[in-house]
Amino acid sequence: MQLVCPAPILRHETVQMAHGAGGRLSQDLTKRVFMPHLRNAFLDQLDDQAKFDVASGRMAFSTDTYVVSPLFFPGGNIGELAVNGTVNDLAVGGAVPLYLSAGFVLEEGLPLAELEEIVKSMAGSARKAGVMIVCGDTKVVQKGQCDKIFINTSGVGFVRDGVDLSCRNLRPGDAVIVSGTIGDHGMAVMTTREGLSFQSRISSDTAALNGMIHAVLDVVPGVHAMRDPTRGGVAATLNELATSSSVGIELDETSIPVREEVRGAAELLGIDPLTVANEGKLLLIVPEADAGEVLAVMRAHEYGRDAAHIGSVVEEHPGMVVMCTPFGSRRIVEMPLGEQLPRIC
């Protein structure tokens, strides 16, 4: 009887159902796409879990799932969002992000070149943020059962000593600070999706903010609260903060930084920039006495050059956010009823 070597694995250029079956094609996908870009001492073990030592003290843990459409947009892609978003969710709690997991749901037929570009960008974002992707999982669903690719990332980190950031820490007299222009990410995705063009291209602000956050906390550890205004934008985030601390917030409309192209796109679409998602911006609530120092630190950082003092925490109208307009009038900034821009992150 003559023994014959099995036929070589076909080199597919799109995701196949068999890539999620746990067999030879699954191994091939891992070796061909994931490991060349994400490999590290933890991931190289290819175990079902990552084992690592942790510092004593408080740990932080976060998870998020990304379903943005389109996958690629000016300034980034779904892979960068998945890394930066989870890093930021940890960092705004005063944590130093350390390790991430990455779970992929892939649609049959997704070009492997697109998948590799996404994975490559995740690796670059992780390196820039100083974190490692140490474990992961891949599932494949039939064509039409998801939109090309969905990504879940979870992350862990340790919380810095002496830092107590919470949405319940707001006090009347506190300053409200934003790290830069608002609405960039949501408008970049929406204008790309709708095929709208402007004189200046709108780019996403996606970025990992942990470096800037730690620079601020090194100088002013007494920051009261930090949040990244993603879905629902600045409006949703400030309403959540006001409600959680039973205080009011008053904003100065002329102080809120918005790029002209973003403002124009929002007006064209009938959307308030305050409700548009951001993926590389930060809201801080700090004692008024510390506001100048915080702004100086942020403006010295690449992601905080347009930082601005945009309002104050007040005793009046607890649970409400009020905008003071250039005309001397006031209007309520309501919590968005729903997501005006679906599939933004």
Phi, psi and omega per residue, in radians:
M1 nan 2.231 -3.105
Q2 -1.628 2.222 3.125
L3 -1.506 2.373 -3.120
V4 -2.092 2.300 3.112
C5 -1.139 2.466 3.109
P6 -1.055 2.672 -3.141
A7 -1.097 2.479 3.127
P8 -1.108 2.663 3.108
I9 -1.126 2.289 3.096
L10 -1.179 2.434 -3.136
R11 -1.537 1.584 -3.126
H12 -1.302 2.608 3.108
E13 -1.870 -0.031 3.055
T14 -2.299 2.802 3.113
V15 -1.184 2.298 3.096
Q16 -1.919 2.720 3.075
M17 -0.971 -0.612 -3.106
A18 -1.178 -0.324 3.092
H19 -1.133 -0.358 3.135
G20 -1.832 0.202 -3.024
A21 -1.612 -0.092 3.106
G22 1.504 0.080 -3.106
G23 -1.733 -2.594 -3.032
R24 -1.141 -0.627 3.107
L25 -1.211 -0.568 3.056
S26 -1.113 -0.781 3.107
Q27 -1.099 -0.701 3.137
D28 -1.089 -0.729 3.132
L29 -1.097 -0.755 3.133
T30 -1.074 -0.812 -3.103
K31 -1.252 -0.590 -3.048
R32 -1.449 -0.686 -2.989
V33 -1.897 -0.856 -2.970
F34 -1.440 -0.908 -3.008
M35 -1.124 -0.678 -3.133
P36 -1.022 -0.473 -3.079
H37 -1.801 -0.583 -3.011
L38 -1.797 -0.051 -2.961
R39 -1.039 2.490 3.015
N40 -2.778 3.074 -3.032
A41 -1.051 -0.538 3.141
F42 -1.357 -0.852 -3.075
L43 -1.202 -0.527 -3.122
D44 -1.054 -0.389 -3.131
Q45 -1.199 -0.441 -3.128
L46 0.925 0.642 3.049
D47 -1.536 3.075 3.119
D48 -1.436 0.014 3.125
Q49 -2.692 2.825 3.039
A50 -1.903 2.333 3.125
K51 -1.892 2.237 -3.135
F52 -2.623 2.691 3.086
D53 -1.409 2.626 3.116
V54 -2.228 2.642 3.089
A55 -1.298 2.717 3.066
S56 -1.250 2.687 -3.140
G57 2.014 -2.795 -3.078
R58 -1.467 2.442 3.061
M59 -1.938 2.683 3.058
A60 -2.097 2.551 -3.102
F61 -2.444 2.359 -3.119
S62 -2.535 2.723 3.081
T63 -2.549 2.628 3.117
D64 -2.738 2.718 -3.130
T65 -2.183 2.401 -3.015
Y66 -2.059 2.240 -3.051
V67 -2.350 0.485 -3.001
V68 -1.043 2.553 3.058
S69 -2.408 2.172 0.078
P70 -1.340 2.864 -3.116
L71 -1.164 -0.608 3.137
F72 -2.007 2.337 -3.102
F73 -2.561 2.839 -3.134
P74 -0.980 2.115 3.111
G75 1.708 -0.082 -3.139
G76 2.995 -2.924 3.087
N77 -2.702 3.096 -3.055
I78 -1.048 -0.544 -3.140
G79 -1.171 -0.778 3.098
E80 -1.089 -0.745 3.101
L81 -0.992 -0.760 -3.050
A82 -1.107 -0.666 3.112
V83 -1.343 -0.924 -3.060
N84 -1.098 -0.659 -3.108
G85 -1.097 -0.763 -3.126
T86 -1.294 -0.637 3.039
V87 -1.012 -0.788 -3.111
N88 -1.169 -0.668 3.132
D89 -1.077 -0.588 3.076
L90 -1.312 -0.787 -3.021
A91 -1.147 -0.618 -3.125
V92 -1.222 -0.195 3.015
G93 -1.617 0.133 -3.137
G94 1.479 0.239 -3.102
A95 -1.647 2.640 2.988
V96 -1.644 1.862 -3.103
P97 -1.132 2.452 -3.117
L98 -2.118 -1.030 -2.966
Y99 -2.275 2.487 3.083
L100 -2.144 2.680 2.875
S101 -1.924 2.765 3.135
A102 -2.416 2.110 3.091
G103 -1.977 2.263 -3.070
F104 -2.006 2.289 2.921
V105 -1.921 2.007 -3.043
L106 -1.928 2.423 3.073
E107 -1.536 2.348 3.049
E108 -0.898 2.296 3.137
G109 1.719 -0.158 3.083
L110 -1.051 2.210 3.102
P111 -1.053 2.295 -3.136
L112 -1.129 -0.466 3.095
A113 -1.110 -0.672 3.091
E114 -1.181 -0.750 3.117
L115 -1.052 -0.768 -3.122
E116 -1.140 -0.659 3.102
E117 -1.103 -0.677 3.106
I118 -1.158 -0.797 3.137
V119 -1.115 -0.707 3.117
K120 -1.056 -0.731 3.134
S121 -1.205 -0.577 3.062
M122 -1.097 -0.749 3.133
A123 -1.089 -0.754 3.123
G124 -1.125 -0.717 3.123
S125 -1.145 -0.690 3.124
A126 -1.125 -0.747 3.119
R127 -1.082 -0.769 -3.116
K128 -1.127 -0.607 -3.134
A129 -1.439 -0.195 -3.135
G130 1.335 0.525 3.108
V131 -2.112 2.910 3.087
M132 -2.163 2.446 2.981
I133 -1.550 1.918 -2.916
V134 -1.872 -0.172 3.077
C135 -2.774 2.840 -3.100
G136 -2.946 -3.132 -3.122
D137 -2.722 2.645 3.111
T138 -2.318 2.304 3.015
K139 -2.209 2.543 3.099
V140 -2.067 2.316 3.096
V141 -2.065 2.790 -3.093
Q142 -1.145 2.706 -3.129
K143 -0.958 2.300 -3.125
G144 1.658 -0.165 -3.110
Q145 -1.634 -0.173 2.920
C146 -2.691 2.966 -3.077
D147 -1.706 1.408 3.058
K148 1.250 -1.104 -3.109
I149 -2.761 2.347 2.949
F150 -2.074 2.504 -3.112
I151 -2.259 2.295 2.977
N152 -1.921 2.305 3.000
T153 -2.165 2.397 3.006
S154 -2.118 2.672 -3.096
G155 -2.552 2.689 3.068
V156 -2.261 2.677 3.086
G157 -2.858 2.974 3.115
F158 -1.842 2.517 -3.086
V159 -1.506 2.299 -3.130
R160 -1.090 2.478 3.072
D161 -1.115 2.482 3.055
G162 1.386 0.070 -3.135
V163 -1.883 2.262 3.131
D164 -2.361 1.502 -3.139
L165 -1.717 2.235 -3.121
S166 -2.738 2.591 3.088
C167 -1.215 -0.137 3.120
R168 -1.705 0.110 -3.038
N169 -1.640 -0.023 -3.052
L170 -1.144 2.443 3.128
R171 -2.287 2.486 3.069
P172 -0.916 2.368 -3.098
G173 1.734 -0.274 3.096
D174 -1.091 2.663 3.071
A175 -1.658 2.538 3.062
V176 -1.864 2.142 -3.073
I177 -2.161 2.436 3.027
V178 -2.064 2.501 -2.996
S179 -1.377 -0.173 -3.137
G180 3.023 -2.898 -3.083
T181 -1.088 2.504 -3.063
I182 -1.834 2.714 3.027
G183 1.492 0.004 -3.046
D184 -1.073 -0.851 -3.055
H185 -1.129 -0.908 -3.089
G186 -1.037 -0.717 3.141
M187 -1.251 -0.569 3.081
A188 -1.107 -0.765 3.139
V189 -1.193 -0.804 -3.068
M190 -1.165 -0.768 -3.138
T191 -1.153 -0.594 3.065
T192 -1.169 -0.773 -3.118
R193 -1.100 -0.677 -3.076
E194 -1.593 -0.048 3.119
G195 1.243 0.470 3.131
L196 -1.498 2.501 3.131
S197 -2.246 2.539 3.134
F198 -2.315 2.923 -3.138
Q199 -0.989 -0.767 3.083
S200 -1.880 2.270 -3.114
R201 -1.264 2.354 3.099
I202 -1.518 2.220 -3.130
S203 -2.034 2.562 3.073
S204 -1.100 2.633 3.097
D205 -1.710 0.238 -3.041
T206 -0.894 2.231 -3.115
A207 -2.883 2.667 3.005
A208 -1.520 2.159 -2.999
L209 -1.748 0.097 -3.035
N210 -1.084 -0.613 3.122
G211 -1.103 -0.809 3.129
M212 -1.163 -0.702 3.137
I213 -1.072 -0.771 -3.116
H214 -1.206 -0.558 3.062
A215 -1.110 -0.703 3.099
V216 -1.128 -0.816 -3.082
L217 -1.203 -0.445 3.054
D218 -1.110 -0.595 -3.080
V219 -1.635 -0.708 -3.109
V220 -2.266 1.422 -3.140
P221 -1.176 -0.220 -3.086
G222 -1.553 0.341 3.030
V223 -0.972 2.401 -3.071
H224 -1.438 -0.737 -3.092
A225 -2.702 2.631 3.021
M226 -2.416 2.471 3.039
R227 -2.563 2.590 2.991
D228 -1.743 2.077 -3.015
P229 -1.419 1.401 -3.105
T230 -1.493 -1.993 -3.092
R231 -1.019 2.305 -3.092
G232 1.530 -0.190 3.032
G233 1.123 -2.789 -3.116
V234 -1.094 -0.633 -3.122
A235 -1.058 -0.858 -3.118
A236 -1.145 -0.754 -3.085
T237 -1.122 -0.796 -3.132
L238 -1.196 -0.606 3.056
N239 -1.111 -0.704 3.099
E240 -1.098 -0.741 3.142
L241 -1.136 -0.768 -3.130
A242 -1.096 -0.727 -3.141
T243 -1.173 -0.764 -3.085
S244 -1.120 -0.603 -3.110
S245 -1.744 0.006 -3.128
S246 0.948 0.823 3.093
V247 -2.282 2.963 3.015
G248 -1.767 2.786 3.060
I249 -2.280 2.294 3.081
E250 -2.035 2.279 -3.116
L251 -1.935 2.612 3.040
D252 -1.818 1.916 -3.035
E253 -1.015 -0.627 -3.089
T254 -1.234 -0.279 -3.096
S255 -1.612 -0.204 -3.054
I256 -1.424 2.056 -3.071
P257 -1.368 2.147 3.090
V258 -2.378 2.224 3.089
R259 -1.129 2.536 -3.100
E260 -1.070 -0.665 3.137
E261 -1.195 -0.567 3.077
V262 -1.229 -0.750 3.113
R263 -1.061 -0.740 3.139
G264 -1.136 -0.735 3.124
A265 -1.147 -0.701 3.126
A266 -1.117 -0.735 3.110
E267 -1.116 -0.709 3.135
L268 -1.079 -0.649 -3.107
L269 -1.606 -0.051 3.140
G270 1.242 0.649 -3.062
I271 -2.131 2.441 3.070
D272 -1.426 2.144 3.124
P273 -0.955 -0.457 3.123
L274 -1.103 -0.387 -3.093
T275 -1.737 0.062 -3.055
V276 -1.594 2.441 -3.084
A277 -1.141 2.520 3.031
N278 -2.147 2.554 3.126
E279 -2.195 0.145 3.096
G280 -2.598 0.555 -3.130
K281 -2.209 2.792 -3.009
L282 -2.387 2.368 2.971
L283 -1.857 2.312 3.119
L284 -2.181 2.462 3.001
I285 -2.002 2.033 -3.027
V286 -2.323 2.680 3.018
P287 -0.973 2.433 -3.084
E288 -0.937 -0.628 -3.107
A289 -1.136 -0.400 -3.102
D290 -1.710 -0.064 -3.000
A291 -1.056 -0.779 -3.113
G292 -1.082 -0.715 -3.136
E293 -1.185 -0.718 3.120
V294 -1.098 -0.783 3.134
L295 -1.079 -0.686 -3.138
A296 -1.114 -0.744 3.127
V297 -1.122 -0.780 -3.091
M298 -1.167 -0.724 -3.104
R299 -1.199 -0.299 3.069
A300 -1.453 -0.122 -3.099
H301 -1.790 2.604 -3.092
E302 -1.054 -0.489 -3.114
Y303 -1.687 0.095 -3.108
G304 -2.260 0.339 -3.051
R305 -1.111 -0.479 -3.131
D306 -1.806 0.387 -3.125
A307 -1.018 2.508 -3.073
A308 -2.561 2.576 3.013
H309 -1.497 1.927 -2.965
I310 -1.930 -0.070 -3.135
G311 3.072 -2.962 -3.065
S312 -2.492 2.738 3.015
V313 -1.566 2.352 -3.074
V314 -2.287 2.849 3.082
E315 -1.348 -0.542 -3.062
E316 -1.186 2.821 3.125
H317 0.626 1.072 -3.123
P318 -0.995 2.414 3.137
G319 1.462 0.043 -3.093
M320 -2.109 2.603 3.033
V321 -1.962 2.250 -3.073
V322 -2.160 2.357 3.123
M323 -1.775 2.254 3.033
C324 -1.670 2.034 -3.028
T325 -1.525 2.876 3.110
P326 -1.119 -0.270 -3.090
F327 -1.629 0.100 3.126
G328 1.503 0.002 3.113
S329 -1.608 3.021 3.126
R330 -2.331 2.508 3.078
R331 -2.407 2.659 3.118
I332 -1.417 2.314 3.016
V333 -1.660 1.789 -3.021
E334 -1.436 2.721 2.971
M335 -1.135 2.223 3.117
P336 -0.978 2.394 -3.113
L337 -1.180 -0.710 3.127
G338 -2.615 -3.002 -3.120
E339 -1.480 1.941 -3.125
Q340 -1.211 -0.556 -3.101
L341 -2.081 1.614 -3.097
P342 -1.210 2.724 3.064
R343 0.991 0.787 -3.135
I344 -1.602 -0.462 -3.131
C345 -2.558 nan nan
